[in-house]
Amino acid sequence: MELPVYKGTQTIEENELYYELYQHPERRPTLILLHGFLSSTFCYRKLLPLLTQKYTVYLIDIPPFGQSGKSSKYAYSLTNIAKTILTFIDMHKLEKVILIGHSMGGQIGLNMCKQRPDLIEKMILLAGSGYLAAPSRWLKRASYVPFFSLFVKRYLEKSGIEKNLRLVVYDQSMIDDDMRDGYTAPFLQGKAIFKALGKMARDKEDDLTENDLHTIQTNCLLLWGRYDKVVPLSIGNRLHKDLPCSQLIILEDTGHLLPEEKPEEVFRHIDNFITFEG
């Protein structure tokens, strides 16, 4: 069953939040999907058709990525991005949603659980980042320098899409032109994204502490690739230890980009967690 999709934007804190809604005709749990750093809703293209068979799904582009706004007035801290998505949930009158966060999307999801546990029924971390310090004072100061955005652009160009994709997937043969184009597209929209990334360097704070994580009582499923080079399994083990109501499942022959690499297996674990885990 292919669900109709509604695509729209919501203005929150003078910035636009792009989203897609796949409304299931029956009353089903509502899932909110958050992508990772330097990514977009594109990363869920293989997992989405599986999820929408059973659930209502909101896909969100985290500012300043994808089709969301890149306002210079917006605070791109994890705390504020989490607050923005919580505001979105309130505006749409959603209750007891289930969050799915990949990489940085997991950081934001945990922040949401800390801020508003009443709204989040369950949380699924797909190689969710954690325990990172804020950018250095040097980098924060440098981000104020004129043309800093140019340095960001050149750095990303130098690292190259091919190199980055090879870093995030275990089976390199799966990298094709569709994948290259999909992950490159958000950075072909002009200078605004690079300026916003500079502001994100200024705004980003330390991750949640161990004590913060200990207070989160939300049921959490942690899915991790055995060969993740970006957010290694050691982070998954540490989060599992610090999150009181969590379980960790390790996917073999998998890197960082779980929704692309193992969509069927990821879906099966998510579906079991939602359906059978109380």
N, C-alpha and C positions, 0 to 999 in steps of 0.2 A: 504494500500500500504506500503510494507516494503522497505525502501530505502537501497541501498548498502552503506556500511560504509568504510571510509578510516581511518586507524589508523596510526599515525606518530608522530615524534618528531621534534621540531624546536630548534636549538641551539641559544640561546640569552644570551649575557653576561656570556659566559662560563658555562651556565647551560641549561639543556634540558627541554623543555616545551612539555609535552605530550598532544595530542589532538585527537579527533575523529570528522570526518566530515561526515554529512549526507546531501548530496546534493539533493535538490528537483529538479526534471526534468524541472519544470517551473520556470520562474523568480519570485521568492518570497522573501519577507524580510528575512534577515539573522539574526539569533539569536545566541548570545554567552552566554553560561551557565557557571556560576562560583559557585563553592560549598563553604561550610563553613569550619571553623577551625576543624582540626582532621578528615576531611572527604575526599571525592574524587568524581569523576564523578558517582560513584555508587548511590549516593543519588538521582539522576535524573532518575533512571531505570524505574519508573512507569510513570513519566511525559513525558519522551522522546518519546515513541511511539505515543503519542497524538500530540506533537509538530511537529514531522517529517511528519505527514499527510499533513500539510499545509505550512511548512517553511523549509528553509535550516538551519541546526543547527550545530554549533561547540560546542563540549563539551571539556572543558579544565581542566586538573589537575593543581591546583595552586601549585607552588613550595613551600615547599618540599614534598607535599602530593601526594598520589596515585602513578602513574608511572612517574611523573615528576622528574627532577634531584634534588639532595640533596647536591649540591656543597658547600664546606666551603668557597668558594671565593665570593659567591653570597650574595647580600644584601637583606635580607628578610623583609624589611620595606614595609608598605602598599603602600607608594609612588613608590618604585621601582618595586614592583610586578605589580602595575597598569601600570607603564611605559613599563614593559616587554610585557604585553598583548596588549598594544597600538602598540608596535613595531611589534608584531605578526599580528595585523590587517593591518598595513601598508605593511608588507612583503607579505601578501596574497591579497593585493590590494582590500580590502573590504571598502565599503563606507556606511555611515548611518546605522550602525548596531544597533540592539536592544539588550541591556544587560539584563540578568536575573541573579540576585545574591542572593544566600541564605546565611544568617548570615554574616560571614566574607566576603563572596563573594559580599555582598551588600556594605560593607565598601570600598572594592577595586573598585567596580563599580562607586561609588560616586567620588572616587579619580580620576578615568578615566574621568568622566564627567567634573571635575574641570580642569584637565590637557588638554584635547582635546575635547571640546564640539562639534567641527566640525565633529567628527567621530561618535558620539553617538546620534542617533535619539530619542530613548526612553529608559527608564530604569525601570525595574520591581524589586522591593525589596521584597524578601520573608523573612520576619522577619530579615531585615538587621540590623547588629550591628551598633552602633554609640555612640559617646560621651565618649569613653573609653580613659583613660590616658595611657601613655606608662608604661611598667613594672617599678617597683621601682628601684632606684639606687642599693639597696641591691641585688635584683634579677639579675640585669645586671652584677654586680661585681661577684656574685656567679657563673654566667654562664661561667666565665673564669677558674673556678677551674677544675683541672683534674678530670675526672669521673663524671662531672656534668650531662652528658648524661645518666649515669647510674641511677642517682636520678630521671631524667625525666621518664625513662623507668619504674622504680619501682613505681613512683607515678601513672602513667597511669595503670599499672597492678593492683595496689591497688584499684583504683577507679572502675575498672572492666567494661567490655563492657555492662553487664546486667544492672548495676546501671546507666550508662550513657544513655542507650536506654530508660530506664524507665523515665529518666529525660526529654527526648526530645519529647516523644509522649504522647498524651492524652489518647488514647485507648491502654492500655498495652497488650491487647489480640492479637494485630497485630504483636507483637515481635515473630519471629520464627527463625529457624536455618539459613535460607537464609539471613535474616537480620543481625543476629549475625556474620555470616561468612563474609558478605560483608563489614561490618564496622570494622572488626578486621584485614582483609587481608593486608591493607597497612602497618601495624605495625609488620608484620611477615617477612619483607624483609631484616632484618639485623640491624646493629647499626647506619647506616647513618642517618635514619630518626630522631633518638633521638639526635644525634649531631647537625643536622640542626635545630631542635626545640630549642636547647640551643642557637644557633646563632640568631634564630628569636626573642628570648627573649632580646637579646642585640640590635637587629636592629629595633624593632618595636617602632614607634613614637606615639605621641598623635593623636587621631582621628581628622578629620576636625572640625573646630570650627563652632559656630553658624554663624559667619560672612562669613566663607567659604561656608557654605550651602546656605546662602542667595543669593550668586552670581550664583548658579547653576540654569540655566534656562531650563534645559532638562525636558521634560514631564516625570513625575515619577508616577508609580502605586505602592502603598504600600499594600501588603497583609500580614495580621497578624492573628495568632491564638489567640483566646480569652484567652486560658490558657497556654500561652507560659511562661515557667519558666526560660528559658535561656536568651532570649531577650524580656523582658515583653512588654506588649501593651503600657505601658507608654512611651517607646522609640519610638514606632510607632507614637503615638500622637505627640511627640516632633518633630520627623522628619517631620511629616505632617505640623506642624506649621512653621518649619524653611526652608522647601523646597518650593519655591514660586509656582511651577507648579506641585503640587502633589495632589493625591487623596488617601484616605485610605479606605480599605475594610477589615472588620473583619470577620474571619471564625469561626463559632461556633464549640464547641466540638473538638477543634484542639489545639495542642501544638506547639512546635518549628519546627518540621520536616514536614513542609507543603507539599513538593513534594512527600513524602511517605504517608502522612496521607490522603490528599484530592487531589489526582492528577487530577481527572475530574473537580472538582470545580475550582482548580487553573488554569487549562487549559482554562476553560470557561472565567474566568476573564481576563487572558492574551490575549486570542483571541479577546475578545470584545475591550480591550484597544488598541490593535494593529490596529484592523479593523475600529473601530468607533470613536476613540478619536482624530481625526485630524492629 
